[in-house]
Amino acid sequence: MTLLKDIVPAAQNNIDTKFILLEKGQTTVEGQNKICLALVADETAAVHFQFWGDECDAFESGDIICLTNGIFSYQHRSLVLRAGKRGELVKVGEFTMAYAETPNMSEIHWIPDPNNSKSYIQDHVISAVSRIFPSPPSDM
């Protein structure tokens, strides 16, 4: 299993990981397909996840999900993790998983690796936390 802190953008479906669904955004329709953006996390990092079609209704906040053959790539100028056409999502539990909301891997600016044209490296952090799903203010 790949930890979320270790994922990098790629044009191939090769990510097998497990995460908890923290928050789901509004479902929108693009063409004839439903799309839903979500915030997911494991014990090492968070990332924006794009649900597609029936996936939008199949999962709720608190669900623990295994992703097989996922892809981390740009979709409409946003970096998202998704199942894609070859990937698979399976609910494996609920609510009992430690997680970290930082770093958010979707909030990192990636650049092509000068030593490997098929790979990306981290350039700089755009935001430490999700700008789409901001954390609630803490009462101190």
N, CA, C and O of each residue as an XYZ file, in Angstrom:
560
protein
N       0.847     -1.191      0.000
C       0.000      0.000      0.000
C       0.889      1.250      0.000
O       1.880      1.330      0.726
N       0.514      2.198     -0.815
C       1.224      3.468     -0.886
C       0.629      4.429      0.134
O      -0.592      4.568      0.217
N       1.478      5.090      0.908
C       1.018      6.128      1.823
C       0.750      7.391      1.019
O       1.431      7.653      0.028
N      -0.244      8.180      1.443
C      -0.575      9.387      0.689
C       0.599     10.359      0.601
O       0.724     11.060     -0.404
N       1.456     10.427      1.606
C       2.604     11.337      1.559
C       3.596     10.950      0.464
O       4.457     11.750      0.097
N       3.481      9.735     -0.057
C       4.423      9.243     -1.065
C       3.877      9.273     -2.493
O       4.574      8.861     -3.421
N       2.639      9.754     -2.688
C       2.119      9.781     -4.048
C       2.698     10.966     -4.816
O       2.982     12.017     -4.241
N       2.864     10.779     -6.110
C       3.351     11.841     -6.996
C       2.493     11.825     -8.259
O       1.973     10.775     -8.635
N       2.337     12.981     -8.922
C       1.549     13.001    -10.151
C       2.136     12.050    -11.185
O       3.354     11.949    -11.336
N       1.255     11.356    -11.893
C       1.685     10.418    -12.930
C       0.527     10.178    -13.885
O      -0.633     10.392    -13.533
N       0.839      9.744    -15.065
C      -0.189      9.454    -16.065
C      -0.481      7.963    -16.125
O      -0.832      7.433    -17.178
N      -0.335      7.294    -14.996
C      -0.601      5.862    -14.978
C      -1.352      5.472    -13.715
O      -1.191      6.092    -12.663
N      -2.172      4.441    -13.832
C      -2.948      3.943    -12.704
C      -2.102      2.924    -11.942
O      -2.053      1.750    -12.309
N      -1.439      3.381    -10.882
C      -0.584      2.460    -10.132
C      -0.621      2.693     -8.631
O       0.254      2.204     -7.916
N      -1.611      3.428     -8.135
C      -1.648      3.743     -6.703
C      -2.633      2.823     -5.992
O      -3.826      2.815     -6.295
N      -2.120      2.059     -5.051
C      -2.934      1.237     -4.161
C      -2.784      1.838     -2.773
O      -1.675      1.890     -2.240
N      -3.886      2.292     -2.180
C      -3.809      2.971     -0.897
C      -5.114      2.813     -0.129
O      -6.108      2.326     -0.668
N      -5.103      3.224      1.123
C      -6.293      3.185      1.978
C      -6.408      4.528      2.671
O      -5.406      5.081      3.125
N      -7.629      5.062      2.759
C      -7.829      6.378      3.373
C      -9.218      6.471      3.978
O     -10.079      5.624      3.741
N      -9.415      7.530      4.772
C     -10.729      7.822      5.331
C     -11.283      9.048      4.616
O     -10.558     10.007      4.349
N     -12.566      9.005      4.313
C     -13.248     10.126      3.671
C     -13.634     11.129      4.753
O     -14.481     10.844      5.600
N     -13.006     12.312      4.720
C     -13.252     13.318      5.748
C     -14.434     14.224      5.413
O     -15.269     14.510      6.271
N     -14.496     14.667      4.168
C     -15.545     15.605      3.785
C     -15.817     15.487      2.291
O     -14.900     15.305      1.489
N     -17.088     15.593      1.933
C     -17.493     15.505      0.546
C     -18.128     16.824      0.127
O     -18.947     17.387      0.853
N     -17.744     17.312     -1.047
C     -18.339     18.531     -1.576
C     -19.618     18.231     -2.335
O     -20.103     17.100     -2.355
N     -20.153     19.274     -2.959
C     -21.365     19.151     -3.750
C     -21.128     18.271     -4.969
O     -20.049     18.299     -5.561
N     -22.119     17.505     -5.336
C     -22.067     16.737     -6.576
C     -22.495     17.654     -7.712
O     -23.528     18.318     -7.629
N     -21.698     17.687     -8.771
C     -22.022     18.483     -9.945
C     -22.145     17.547    -11.140
O     -21.740     16.386    -11.082
N     -22.705     18.065    -12.210
C     -22.854     17.272    -13.424
C     -21.979     17.891    -14.504
O     -22.061     19.086    -14.788
N     -21.147     17.054    -15.096
C     -20.283     17.468    -16.202
C     -20.643     16.597    -17.396
O     -20.361     15.399    -17.411
N     -21.268     17.208    -18.396
C     -21.797     16.398    -19.487
C     -22.936     15.547    -18.955
O     -23.944     16.074    -18.484
N     -22.779     14.238    -19.029
C     -23.781     13.328    -18.469
C     -23.264     12.600    -17.234
O     -23.886     11.645    -16.768
N     -22.132     13.045    -16.704
C     -21.508     12.359    -15.571
C     -21.542     13.207    -14.311
O     -21.330     14.418    -14.350
N     -21.815     12.544    -13.192
C     -21.743     13.205    -11.897
C     -20.285     13.226    -11.431
O     -19.542     12.270    -11.648
N     -19.887     14.328    -10.790
C     -18.549     14.463    -10.233
C     -18.685     15.032     -8.827
O     -19.504     15.917     -8.583
N     -17.881     14.520     -7.912
C     -17.901     14.999     -6.534
C     -16.470     15.058     -6.022
O     -15.757     14.055     -6.056
N     -16.047     16.214     -5.552
C     -14.720     16.361     -4.980
C     -14.798     16.134     -3.478
O     -15.764     16.540     -2.832
N     -13.783     15.486     -2.925
C     -13.780     15.163     -1.496
C     -12.388     15.371     -0.917
O     -11.400     15.467     -1.645
N     -12.333     15.440      0.405
C     -11.074     15.478      1.134
C     -10.905     14.131      1.817
O     -11.763     13.712      2.594
N      -9.799     13.452      1.528
C      -9.504     12.157      2.138
C      -8.129     12.223      2.786
O      -7.328     13.097      2.454
N      -7.849     11.300      3.714
C      -6.564     11.320      4.402
C      -6.209      9.945      4.937
O      -7.077      9.105      5.175
N      -4.908      9.735      5.122
C      -4.421      8.580      5.883
C      -3.583      9.137      7.022
O      -3.654     10.329      7.321
N      -2.794      8.289      7.656
C      -2.023      8.750      8.827
C      -0.849      9.653      8.462
O      -0.187     10.189      9.350
N      -0.579      9.830      7.160
C       0.596     10.601      6.739
C       0.281     11.902      6.020
O       1.105     12.817      6.037
N      -0.889     12.018      5.384
C      -1.208     13.198      4.577
C      -2.677     13.170      4.158
O      -3.398     12.199      4.388
N      -3.090     14.271      3.536
C      -4.433     14.381      2.964
C      -4.296     14.658      1.474
O      -3.212     14.986      0.990
N      -5.404     14.523      0.749
C      -5.412     14.794     -0.690
C      -6.861     15.012     -1.124
O      -7.789     14.497     -0.501
N      -7.042     15.774     -2.192
C      -8.374     15.907     -2.782
C      -8.627     14.676     -3.643
O      -7.765     14.241     -4.407
N      -9.826     14.127     -3.503
C     -10.204     12.927     -4.237
C     -11.411     13.234     -5.102
O     -12.350     13.885     -4.644
N     -11.400     12.780     -6.336
C     -12.526     12.994     -7.239
C     -13.312     11.708     -7.426
O     -12.812     10.723     -7.970
N     -14.572     11.741     -6.955
C     -15.492     10.640     -7.220
C     -16.178     10.915     -8.547
O     -16.382     12.069     -8.924
N     -16.533      9.845     -9.255
C     -17.094      9.956    -10.592
C     -18.311      9.056    -10.711
O     -18.271      7.910    -10.263
N     -19.382      9.543    -11.299
C     -20.569      8.718    -11.547
C     -21.189      8.183    -10.266
O     -21.438      8.934     -9.323
N     -21.437      6.870    -10.239
C     -22.079      6.229     -9.087
C     -21.233      6.295     -7.814
O     -21.759      6.138     -6.712
N     -19.928      6.526     -7.960
C     -19.061      6.660     -6.774
C     -19.521      7.811     -5.891
O     -19.347      7.762     -4.673
N     -20.112      8.855     -6.493
C     -20.539     10.040     -5.738
C     -21.551      9.691     -4.650
O     -21.547     10.294     -3.577
N     -22.416      8.717     -4.927
C     -23.457      8.329     -3.966
C     -23.073      7.124     -3.116
O     -23.763      6.811     -2.146
N     -21.994      6.450     -3.460
C     -21.642      5.190     -2.797
C     -20.898      5.374     -1.480
O     -20.859      4.452     -0.665
N     -20.300      6.562     -1.253
C     -19.451      6.751     -0.072
C     -19.870      7.996      0.695
O     -20.342      8.975      0.117
N     -19.684      7.935      2.034
C     -20.037      9.038      2.932
C     -18.864      9.373      3.841
O     -17.932      8.582      3.986
N     -18.917     10.546      4.448
C     -17.890     10.938      5.418
C     -17.762      9.868      6.487
O     -18.760      9.349      6.987
N     -16.526      9.546      6.832
C     -16.262      8.510      7.832
C     -15.981      7.145      7.237
O     -15.486      6.261      7.936
N     -16.285      6.954      5.964
C     -16.005      5.667      5.325
C     -14.497      5.490      5.142
O     -13.791      6.428      4.773
N     -14.025      4.291      5.403
C     -12.633      3.927      5.134
C     -12.647      3.161      3.819
O     -13.382      2.186      3.658
N     -11.823      3.618      2.885
C     -11.884      3.138      1.506
C     -10.519      2.641      1.048
O      -9.500      3.280      1.311
N     -10.499      1.515      0.370
C      -9.293      1.021     -0.306
C      -9.406      1.372     -1.789
O     -10.422      1.111     -2.433
N      -8.351      1.960     -2.303
C      -8.252      2.294     -3.717
C      -7.206      1.384     -4.346
O      -6.088      1.267     -3.845
N      -7.575      0.748     -5.437
C      -6.654     -0.097     -6.192
C      -6.501      0.497     -7.585
O      -7.488      0.860     -8.225
N      -5.265      0.593     -8.048
C      -4.954      1.117     -9.382
C      -5.457      2.543     -9.590
O      -5.976      2.877    -10.655
N      -5.297      3.384     -8.558
C      -5.698      4.779     -8.654
C      -4.672      5.618     -9.405
O      -3.568      5.163     -9.704
N      -5.066      6.854     -9.702
C      -4.203      7.767    -10.438
C      -4.221      9.132     -9.751
O      -5.278      9.600     -9.326
N      -3.060      9.768     -9.643
C      -2.916     11.106     -9.063
C      -2.476     12.010    -10.200
O      -1.312     12.000    -10.599
N      -3.419     12.797    -10.721
C      -3.113     13.602    -11.899
C      -3.963     14.865    -11.924
O      -4.855     15.057    -11.097
N      -3.661     15.718    -12.894
C      -4.405     16.961    -13.045
C      -5.736     16.698    -13.723
O      -5.807     16.016    -14.745
N      -6.792     17.251    -13.136
C      -8.134     17.184    -13.692
C      -8.694     18.598    -13.597
O      -8.938     19.090    -12.496
N      -8.897     19.243    -14.710
C      -9.384     20.625    -14.735
C      -8.477     21.550    -13.926
O      -8.958     22.363    -13.138
N      -7.198     21.427    -14.119
C      -6.159     22.266    -13.495
C      -6.021     22.056    -11.984
O      -5.342     22.829    -11.309
N      -6.662     21.018    -11.459
C      -6.520     20.683    -10.042
C      -5.910     19.291     -9.937
O      -6.249     18.394    -10.709
N      -5.019     19.124     -8.988
C      -4.370     17.840     -8.783
C      -5.227     16.998     -7.848
O      -5.417     17.354     -6.685
N      -5.747     15.876     -8.357
C      -6.644     15.036     -7.571
C      -6.247     13.566     -7.693
O      -5.695     13.126     -8.701
N      -6.545     12.836     -6.639
C      -6.449     11.384     -6.654
C      -7.808     10.874     -7.102
O      -8.835     11.421     -6.700
N      -7.831      9.837     -7.928
C      -9.104      9.295     -8.399
C      -8.911      7.846     -8.829
O      -7.787      7.383     -9.025
N     -10.016      7.150     -8.971
C      -9.942      5.758     -9.420
C      -9.668      5.690    -10.914
O      -8.976      4.782    -11.373
N     -10.197      6.628    -11.672
C     -10.036      6.569    -13.116
C     -10.792      5.379    -13.697
O     -11.587      4.749    -13.001
N     -10.552      5.075    -14.948
C     -11.272      3.984    -15.617
C     -10.792      2.613    -15.178
O     -11.553      1.647    -15.227
N      -9.544      2.514    -14.749
C      -8.980      1.201    -14.393
C      -8.962      0.921    -12.885
O      -8.703     -0.204    -12.458
N      -9.239      1.951    -12.091
C      -9.160      1.787    -10.648
C     -10.431      1.251    -10.029
O     -11.478      1.170    -10.672
N     -10.316      0.887     -8.761
C     -11.452      0.337     -8.024
C     -11.460      0.879     -6.604
O     -10.414      0.991     -5.964
N     -12.655      1.217     -6.117
C     -12.854      1.694     -4.749
C     -13.703      0.692     -3.987
O     -14.725      0.229     -4.493
N     -13.283      0.353     -2.767
C     -14.036     -0.571     -1.928
C     -14.078     -0.027     -0.513
O     -13.039      0.305      0.058
N     -15.274      0.068      0.058
C     -15.418      0.466      1.459
C     -14.995     -0.705      2.328
O     -15.488     -1.821      2.166
N     -14.058     -0.437      3.273
C     -13.546     -1.512      4.127
C     -13.798     -1.271      5.617
O     -13.423     -2.098      6.448
N     -14.430     -0.145      5.962
C     -14.703      0.147      7.360
C     -15.309      1.523      7.523
O     -15.625      2.211      6.552
N     -15.465      1.914      8.804
C     -16.025      3.223      9.128
C     -15.362      3.783     10.370
O     -15.176      3.075     11.359
N     -15.005      5.058     10.315
C     -14.677      5.918     11.449
C     -13.434      5.583     12.270
O     -13.003      6.433     13.048
N     -12.844      4.425     12.149
C     -11.753      4.050     13.054
C     -10.412      4.028     12.323
O      -9.838      2.968     12.073
N      -9.927      5.228     11.986
C      -8.646      5.324     11.304
C      -7.977      6.637     11.690
O      -8.582      7.706     11.605
N      -6.725      6.541     12.114
C      -5.967      7.750     12.412
C      -5.649      8.451     11.096
O      -5.411      7.799     10.079
N      -5.647      9.790     11.121
C      -5.354     10.519      9.888
C      -4.675     11.850     10.188
O      -4.745     12.360     11.305
N      -4.025     12.396      9.180
C      -3.373     13.699      9.250
C      -3.924     14.563      8.122
O      -4.041     14.101      6.987
N      -4.264     15.819      8.429
C      -4.793     16.714      7.399
C      -3.698     17.511      6.694
O      -3.962     18.181      5.696
N      -2.474     17.441      7.211
C      -1.350     18.120      6.556
C      -0.206     17.132      6.447
O      -0.027     16.312      7.347
N       0.559     17.179      5.398
C       0.380     18.073      4.256
C      -0.774     17.600      3.384
O      -1.170     16.435      3.438
N      -1.311     18.515      2.578
C      -2.296     18.147      1.578
C      -1.556     18.031      0.257
O      -1.048     19.024     -0.265
N      -1.494     16.834     -0.278
C      -0.704     16.569     -1.483
C      -1.247     17.293     -2.714
O      -0.516     17.494     -3.684
N      -2.524     17.688     -2.685
C      -3.098     18.454     -3.788
C      -2.714     19.926     -3.721
O      -2.903     20.661     -4.690
N      -2.178     20.357     -2.591
C      -1.806     21.759     -2.387
C      -0.295     21.955     -2.508
O       0.266     22.883     -1.925
N       0.348     21.090     -3.255
C       1.785     21.183     -3.520
C       1.975     21.473     -4.998
O       1.303     20.880     -5.842
N       2.885     22.378     -5.312
C       3.202     22.661     -6.710
C       4.285     21.687     -7.140
O       5.360     21.631     -6.544
N       3.991     20.923     -8.177
C       4.913     19.905     -8.670
C       5.531     20.377     -9.978
O       4.878     21.062    -10.765
N       6.779     20.017    -10.212
C       7.454     20.345    -11.470
C       8.078     19.072    -12.041
O       8.356     18.127    -11.303
N       8.298     19.051    -13.363
C       8.952     17.873    -13.942
C      10.343     17.674    -13.340
O      11.086     18.632    -13.123
N      10.672     16.429    -13.082
C      11.991     16.077    -12.544
C      13.029     16.291    -13.652
O      12.931     15.668    -14.709
N      14.029     17.166    -13.426
C      15.029     17.409    -14.468
C      15.866     16.169    -14.798
O      16.495     16.108    -15.854
N      15.876     15.186    -13.901
C      16.652     13.967    -14.123
C      15.831     12.820    -14.704
O      16.382     11.794    -15.104
N      14.501     12.999    -14.749
C      13.627     11.940    -15.257
C      12.374     12.597    -15.835
O      11.502     13.021    -15.076
N      12.269     12.689    -17.134
C      11.167     13.401    -17.781
C       9.803     12.764    -17.541
O       8.781     13.390    -17.822
N       9.760     11.537    -17.030
C       8.491     10.865    -16.774
C       8.059     10.988    -15.320
O       7.097     10.341    -14.905
N       8.756     11.809    -14.543
C       8.478     11.922    -13.124
C       8.360     13.391    -12.711
O       8.847     14.287    -13.400
N       7.705     13.613    -11.574
C       7.573     14.951    -11.006
C       8.228     15.001     -9.633
O       8.365     13.982     -8.957
N       8.632     16.214     -9.229
C       9.158     16.440     -7.882
C       8.439     17.631     -7.270
O       7.893     18.473     -7.983
N       8.443     17.695     -5.946
C       7.801     18.804     -5.253
C       8.637     20.065     -5.428
O       9.849     20.055     -5.215
N       7.970     21.156     -5.819
C       8.634     22.443     -5.972
C       8.420     23.289     -4.725
O       9.383     23.721     -4.092
N       7.156     23.528     -4.367
C       6.856     24.274     -3.145
C       5.420     23.988     -2.701
O       4.593     23.507     -3.475
N       5.155     24.294     -1.446
C       3.830     24.095     -0.867
C       2.986     25.332     -1.178
O       3.377     26.457     -0.864
N       1.838     25.112     -1.791
C       0.918     26.205     -2.081
C       0.173     26.589     -0.807
O       0.051     27.770     -0.481
N      -0.325     25.581     -0.091
C      -1.050     25.778      1.162
C      -0.837     24.535      2.024
O      -0.844     23.414      1.515
N      -0.651     24.733      3.316
C      -0.427     23.592      4.211
C      -1.679     22.739      4.360
O      -1.590     21.537      4.607
N      -2.838     23.356      4.212
C      -4.115     22.644      4.343
C      -4.948     22.854      3.094
O      -4.604     23.677      2.246
N      -6.025     22.127      2.978
C      -6.911     22.239      1.830
C      -7.523     23.627      1.744
O      -8.061     24.134      2.728
N      -7.442     24.241      0.571
C      -8.118     25.526      0.357
C      -9.568     25.299     -0.057
O     -10.370     26.231      0.004
N      -9.924     24.091     -0.473
C     -11.290     23.765     -0.875
C     -12.115     23.348      0.341
O     -13.290     23.700      0.448
N     -11.504     22.606      1.249
C     -12.178     22.136      2.475
C     -11.428     22.696      3.682
O     -10.669     21.960      4.313
N     -11.612     23.964      4.024
C     -10.866     24.541      5.144
C     -11.260     23.911      6.475
O     -12.420     23.562      6.694
N     -10.277     23.773      7.358
C     -10.539     23.237      8.692
C     -11.362     24.254      9.480
O     -11.182     25.460      9.314
N     -12.261     23.771     10.334
C     -13.008     24.715     11.176
C     -12.057     25.401     12.148
O     -11.064     24.805     12.564
N     -12.354     26.665     12.520
C     -11.472     27.353     13.471
C     -11.465     26.627     14.813
O     -12.496     26.137     15.275
N     -10.296     26.566     15.425
C     -10.199     25.893     16.728
C     -10.441     26.902     17.840
O     -10.022     28.056     17.760
N     -11.124     26.441     18.873
C     -11.374     27.294     20.042
C     -10.212     27.160     20.998
O      -9.990     26.095     21.574
N      -9.485     28.219     21.163
C      -8.311     28.181     22.031
C      -8.570     28.945     23.284
O      -7.697     29.030     24.147
